Amino acid sequence: MGRWFAVIVAGLLVSPLLLVSLLLAPGPALAYGPALAHGGLVVTTPAEGQQLSAPADAVTLTFTEKPAPFAYFTVTAPTGARVDSGWSNAEPVPLTTPVTEYQLTEGVWQPQAYRTGFPVRVTVSHWPVPGTYVVGYHTVASDGDQVKGQLRFVYAGSPTPAPPSWQAPADQPKPELLAAAGPSAPPQAAAKPPNATSVWAWLVPVLLLTAAVLLYLTVRPPRRLTARP
């Protein structure tokens, strides 16, 4: 009876620790979680992975801040040639779902909701072949964070001819963009808000090991001593 009572007590000690470890264990990042960098990309037309059945005159990318005037945008066809012919800012639009980003205020990360989007129209000159098109974007937010990435979608419509005397652009990011972004700053990088689970990352395993040792010492059979002749 005493031994079973000890087992039950040890189980009650271990169960909460297991529950805490499951709740606090780091899980996969959710795509719809709060962004850390300002000026992030929130909406695109076409959307990532979408199939476009008819030619469009532009690709639209909407950010939470107006991109820098020296921002860099490209559209690359499946052939590897660029088909973009410039970009321009469009009128701000209300976001259907507000986007939460963090702002560092007096050393503390504070969430801030953005309800207005700032679209950019990247003009597409022509659609040479069906297949996967890649849109590249690179700008710098107001807090100095890089906003950089790619968008892919599939064009399934008929090929369209290039404009007369068309030459694929070969320009590179402007020096102002490279200087503002900095040589070593990673894209969309920002210091993360304090993580309350960092202590549990090592504390929970220690507690579980301690509980397991206690459980073993409690339930193991007593050692029998053999009398010497």
C-alpha positions as CSV (number, residue, x, y, z in Angstrom):
1,M,0.0,0.0,0.0
2,G,2.8,2.4,0.9
3,R,4.6,1.7,-2.3
4,W,1.5,2.3,-4.5
5,F,0.9,5.5,-2.6
6,A,4.5,6.6,-3.4
7,V,3.9,5.8,-7.1
8,I,0.8,7.9,-7.2
9,V,2.5,10.8,-5.6
10,A,5.5,10.6,-8.0
11,G,3.1,10.5,-10.9
12,L,1.3,13.6,-9.7
13,L,4.7,15.3,-9.6
14,V,5.7,14.2,-13.1
15,S,2.4,14.9,-14.9
16,P,2.4,18.7,-14.4
17,L,6.0,18.9,-15.5
18,L,5.1,17.0,-18.7
19,L,2.2,19.3,-19.3
20,V,4.3,22.4,-18.8
21,S,7.0,21.1,-21.2
22,L,4.4,20.5,-23.9
23,L,2.8,23.9,-23.5
24,L,6.1,25.8,-23.5
25,A,7.9,23.8,-26.1
26,P,8.7,25.9,-29.1
27,G,6.4,25.0,-32.1
28,P,6.4,25.9,-35.8
29,A,6.1,29.5,-36.7
30,L,2.7,30.5,-38.0
31,A,2.5,32.3,-41.2
32,Y,-0.2,34.7,-39.9
33,G,1.8,35.6,-36.7
34,P,2.9,39.2,-36.0
35,A,5.7,40.5,-38.1
36,L,8.8,42.0,-36.5
37,A,10.0,44.2,-39.3
38,H,8.2,47.3,-40.4
39,G,7.0,47.8,-43.9
40,G,6.4,44.1,-44.5
41,L,4.7,42.7,-47.5
42,V,1.1,41.7,-46.6
43,V,-0.9,41.3,-49.9
44,T,0.0,40.5,-53.5
45,T,-1.9,40.2,-56.7
46,P,-1.4,37.6,-58.0
47,A,-1.0,35.8,-54.7
48,E,1.9,33.4,-53.9
49,G,1.4,30.2,-55.9
50,Q,-1.7,31.5,-57.7
51,Q,-2.4,30.6,-61.3
52,L,-2.9,33.5,-63.7
53,S,-5.0,32.5,-66.7
54,A,-4.9,35.8,-68.6
55,P,-2.1,38.4,-69.1
56,A,-2.1,41.3,-66.7
57,D,-0.4,44.7,-67.2
58,A,1.1,44.7,-63.7
59,V,1.8,42.8,-60.5
60,T,0.7,44.5,-57.3
61,L,2.5,44.3,-53.9
62,T,1.0,45.9,-50.8
63,F,3.2,46.8,-47.8
64,T,2.4,48.2,-44.4
65,E,4.5,51.2,-45.2
66,K,5.2,53.1,-48.4
67,P,8.4,51.6,-49.9
68,A,11.5,53.8,-50.1
69,P,11.8,55.8,-53.4
70,F,15.0,53.8,-54.2
71,A,13.3,50.4,-53.7
72,Y,14.0,47.7,-56.2
73,F,11.5,45.4,-58.0
74,T,11.9,42.8,-60.7
75,V,9.7,40.3,-62.6
76,T,11.5,37.3,-64.1
77,A,10.0,35.0,-66.7
78,P,10.6,31.2,-66.8
79,T,13.1,31.9,-69.5
80,G,15.3,33.8,-67.0
81,A,14.8,37.1,-68.7
82,R,13.2,40.1,-66.8
83,V,9.9,41.4,-68.1
84,D,9.4,44.3,-65.7
85,S,9.2,47.8,-67.0
86,G,9.2,50.1,-63.9
87,W,7.1,50.5,-60.8
88,S,5.0,53.1,-59.2
89,N,3.1,53.8,-56.0
90,A,-0.7,53.4,-56.0
91,E,-3.2,55.0,-53.7
92,P,-3.3,53.5,-50.1
93,V,-6.0,51.0,-49.4
94,P,-7.6,49.7,-46.2
95,L,-6.4,46.2,-45.2
96,T,-9.2,43.7,-44.8
97,T,-7.3,42.2,-41.8
98,P,-5.1,44.5,-39.7
99,V,-1.5,43.5,-39.5
100,T,0.4,43.5,-36.2
101,E,4.1,44.6,-36.2
102,Y,6.3,45.3,-33.3
103,Q,7.9,48.7,-32.6
104,L,10.8,49.2,-30.3
105,T,9.8,52.0,-27.8
106,E,12.2,53.0,-25.0
107,G,13.8,49.5,-25.2
108,V,10.5,47.6,-25.1
109,W,8.8,45.9,-28.0
110,Q,5.3,47.2,-28.3
111,P,2.7,45.7,-30.8
112,Q,1.2,48.1,-33.3
113,A,-1.7,47.4,-35.6
114,Y,-1.5,48.6,-39.2
115,R,-4.9,49.0,-41.0
116,T,-3.7,50.7,-44.2
117,G,-1.8,49.1,-47.1
118,F,0.5,50.9,-49.5
119,P,0.4,49.2,-52.9
120,V,3.2,49.2,-55.5
121,R,2.4,48.4,-59.2
122,V,5.2,46.6,-61.0
123,T,4.5,46.8,-64.7
124,V,4.9,43.7,-66.8
125,S,5.9,44.4,-70.4
126,H,4.8,41.0,-71.9
127,W,4.3,37.3,-71.1
128,P,6.8,35.4,-73.3
129,V,5.9,31.8,-72.1
130,P,3.6,30.0,-69.7
131,G,5.2,28.9,-66.5
132,T,6.4,30.2,-63.1
133,Y,7.2,33.9,-62.8
134,V,9.2,35.3,-60.0
135,V,8.7,38.8,-58.5
136,G,11.6,40.2,-56.4
137,Y,11.3,43.1,-54.0
138,H,13.9,44.9,-51.9
139,T,13.3,48.0,-49.9
140,V,14.1,49.5,-46.5
141,A,11.5,50.3,-43.8
142,S,11.4,53.5,-41.8
143,D,13.1,51.8,-38.8
144,G,16.0,50.6,-41.0
145,D,14.9,47.0,-41.4
146,Q,15.4,45.4,-44.8
147,V,12.2,44.2,-46.5
148,K,13.3,41.7,-49.1
149,G,11.9,38.6,-50.7
150,Q,10.4,36.9,-53.7
151,L,6.9,36.0,-54.9
152,R,6.2,33.1,-57.3
153,F,3.0,32.5,-59.3
154,V,2.1,30.5,-62.4
155,Y,1.1,32.1,-65.7
156,A,-1.1,29.7,-67.7
157,G,-2.3,32.0,-70.4
158,S,-1.1,32.4,-74.0
159,P,2.2,34.0,-74.7
160,T,2.2,37.7,-75.6
161,P,4.7,39.5,-77.8
162,A,7.3,41.9,-76.5
163,P,6.9,45.6,-77.2
164,P,8.7,47.0,-80.2
165,S,12.5,47.5,-79.6
166,W,12.1,45.8,-76.2
167,Q,15.2,45.2,-74.2
168,A,15.1,43.4,-70.9
169,P,16.2,45.6,-68.0
170,A,19.6,44.8,-66.4
171,D,19.6,47.4,-63.6
172,Q,20.8,46.5,-60.1
173,P,19.8,47.9,-56.7
174,K,20.7,51.5,-56.4
175,P,23.6,52.6,-54.1
176,E,21.1,54.4,-51.8
177,L,19.3,51.1,-51.2
178,L,22.5,49.2,-50.5
179,A,23.8,51.9,-48.2
180,A,20.5,52.1,-46.2
181,A,20.3,48.4,-45.9
182,G,23.9,47.9,-44.7
183,P,26.3,45.2,-45.9
184,S,25.6,42.7,-43.1
185,A,21.9,43.3,-42.2
186,P,19.8,40.3,-43.1
187,P,16.5,40.8,-44.9
188,Q,13.5,41.5,-42.8
189,A,15.6,41.2,-39.7
190,A,14.7,42.7,-36.3
191,A,15.5,41.9,-32.7
192,K,12.8,39.6,-31.3
193,P,10.7,40.6,-28.3
194,P,11.8,38.9,-25.1
195,N,10.9,35.2,-25.1
196,A,9.3,34.1,-21.8
197,T,10.0,30.5,-22.5
198,S,13.8,30.8,-22.8
199,V,14.3,29.9,-19.1
200,W,12.1,26.8,-19.5
201,A,14.2,25.6,-22.4
202,W,16.7,24.2,-19.9
203,L,14.7,24.2,-16.6
204,V,11.9,21.8,-17.8
205,P,14.4,19.0,-18.8
206,V,16.2,19.3,-15.5
207,L,12.9,19.1,-13.6
208,L,11.8,16.1,-15.6
209,L,15.0,14.3,-15.0
210,T,14.8,15.0,-11.3
211,A,11.2,13.7,-11.2
212,A,12.3,10.5,-13.1
213,V,15.1,9.8,-10.6
214,L,12.7,10.3,-7.7
215,L,10.2,8.0,-9.3
216,Y,12.8,5.3,-9.9
217,L,14.1,5.5,-6.3
218,T,10.5,5.3,-5.0
219,V,9.4,2.2,-6.9
220,R,12.5,0.1,-7.2
221,P,12.5,-3.1,-5.1
222,P,14.5,-3.0,-1.9
223,R,17.9,-4.6,-2.1
224,R,18.1,-7.8,-0.1
225,L,21.2,-8.3,2.0
226,T,22.6,-11.8,2.1
227,A,23.9,-12.9,5.5
228,R,27.5,-14.1,5.4
229,P,28.1,-17.6,6.8
